[in-house]
Amino acid sequence: MIGAGVTLHEALKAADQLKAAGIAIRVIDLYCVKPLDGKALAAEIGATGGRLVTAEDHWPEGGLGEAVLQALALTGASPAKYKMIAVTQMPHSGKPEELIEAFGISARHIAEAVKAIA
């Protein structure tokens, strides 16, 4: 599971929820998207059996998920199972907790994505 900013915090919450259910995940804080270490990412994803979930708090186009996939492609690696979580609706006003839930990037959504590719 790779996140940054608010999605990193949600990923850590999801990791706690999943751990309680007996599912272990790796959480990577991608605090800087340039440059990406594709070899290191490939090694981490390889250690999970090729599973990858990315979560970002904006549109998927040109975002964290695409950057990760590109970095992996440059190494010749690709995830066996992949799920990208991103905002796909026009943003609107609301409380932070309401917005991350409404846009599908909450800990609950991350945990569901992890389970879907397990």
Secondary structure, DSSP 8 states (H G I E B T S, - for coil): -EE-THHHHHHHHHHHHHHHTT-----EE----SS--HHHHHHHHHHTTSEEEEE-SS-STTSHHHHHHHHHHHHT---SEEEEE---S------HHHHHHHTT-SHHHHHHHHHHH-
